[in-house]
Amino acid sequence: MITTTTKTIPLEQRVREKLKLVLDPELGVSIVDLGLIYNIVLADTHRCIITMTLTTIGCPLFAQIQKEIEARVMELPEIEDVKIELTFDPPWTVDKMSPEAKIQLGLDE
């Protein structure tokens, strides 16, 4: 039996796996599958910088999403700080969603 330890999985991939656990409160779909995560940068100071967008400008639930992102990513022992940079360039569209998210929301063709 082959086992994989978390040390062999790249940190960026483990961050992304934690982010997949964060659901958009209104849609009930992972922020990763919605295509809201644009970039993950891991600084040598144990800092994780996440560039993301929202489905709409002025989303009233961003504070809730932000808290959950920070809590999930901080579960990784290598991460000591999480910074979220919000951008609307490029703007989010349904084309950024994973095929699974489109199916889940009934948008599959």
C-alpha positions as a printed Julia matrix, in Angstrom:
109×3 Matrix{Float64}:
   0.0    0.0     0.0
   1.38   3.41   -0.98
   0.77   6.28    1.4
   1.32   9.95    0.72
   2.31  12.27    3.5
   1.4   15.93    3.45
   5.1   16.73    3.15
   5.19  15.24   -0.36
   2.2   17.23   -1.58
   3.28  20.74   -2.67
   2.14  23.46   -0.28
   0.28  25.38   -2.99
  -1.77  22.27   -3.76
  -2.55  21.82   -0.06
  -3.66  25.47    0.13
  -5.9   24.91   -2.88
  -7.37  21.8    -1.21
  -8.19  23.88    1.88
  -9.79  26.54   -0.33
 -11.97  23.87   -1.96
 -13.57  23.44    1.48
 -14.71  27.09    1.48
 -18.2   27.32    0.03
 -19.92  30.36   -1.36
 -22.62  30.88    1.29
 -25.34  31.64   -1.24
 -24.52  29.04   -3.88
 -23.13  26.22   -1.72
 -20.3   25.66   -4.21
 -16.57  25.76   -3.53
 -14.9   29.1    -4.26
 -12.27  27.15   -6.21
 -14.87  25.43   -8.41
 -16.61  28.76   -8.95
 -13.33  30.09  -10.37
 -13.0   32.83   -7.77
  -9.35  32.05   -6.94
  -7.04  33.72   -9.44
  -3.63  33.21   -7.83
  -1.89  31.75   -4.78
   1.55  33.07   -3.82
   3.57  31.54   -1.03
   6.12  33.93    0.42
   9.23  32.66    2.18
   7.98  34.25    5.39
   5.26  31.58    5.73
   2.76  33.99    4.24
   0.06  33.02    1.78
  -1.25  35.69   -0.55
  -4.47  34.8    -2.34
  -5.75  36.89   -5.22
  -9.42  36.32   -5.78
 -12.59  37.85   -7.08
 -16.27  37.64   -6.22
 -19.27  36.77   -8.36
 -20.55  40.32   -7.87
 -18.93  43.59   -6.86
 -19.98  44.52   -3.34
 -20.9   40.98   -2.32
 -22.27  41.4     1.23
 -20.92  37.99    2.27
 -17.25  38.67    1.5
 -16.34  39.11    5.19
 -17.75  35.66    5.93
 -15.88  34.1     3.0
 -12.67  35.89    4.01
 -12.84  34.58    7.58
 -13.35  31.03    6.39
 -10.48  31.29    3.88
  -8.16  32.54    6.61
  -9.26  29.85    9.07
  -8.88  27.0     6.55
  -5.49  28.07    5.21
  -4.15  28.73    8.72
  -4.82  25.04    9.47
  -1.64  24.33    7.5
   1.32  24.4     9.91
   3.6   26.07    7.35
   1.33  29.11    7.03
   1.57  31.87    9.62
  -0.29  34.64    7.8
  -2.93  34.86    5.08
  -3.55  37.95    2.97
  -6.44  38.18    0.55
  -6.2   40.56   -2.36
  -9.55  41.23   -3.98
  -9.65  42.1    -7.68
 -12.31  42.5   -10.31
  -9.9   42.47  -13.22
 -10.63  40.32  -15.05
 -14.27  40.25  -14.02
 -15.74  36.92  -13.02
 -17.96  35.08  -15.5
 -19.58  31.65  -15.44
 -16.89  30.54  -17.9
 -14.46  30.46  -14.96
 -16.49  27.74  -13.22
 -15.4   24.12  -13.23
 -17.59  21.66  -15.15
 -18.63  20.14  -11.81
 -19.8   23.52  -10.47
 -21.78  24.17  -13.65
 -23.52  20.81  -13.27
 -24.17  21.44   -9.59
 -25.83  24.77  -10.43
 -27.71  23.42  -13.43
 -25.67  25.41  -15.94
 -24.23  22.49  -17.89
 -24.93  22.3   -21.56
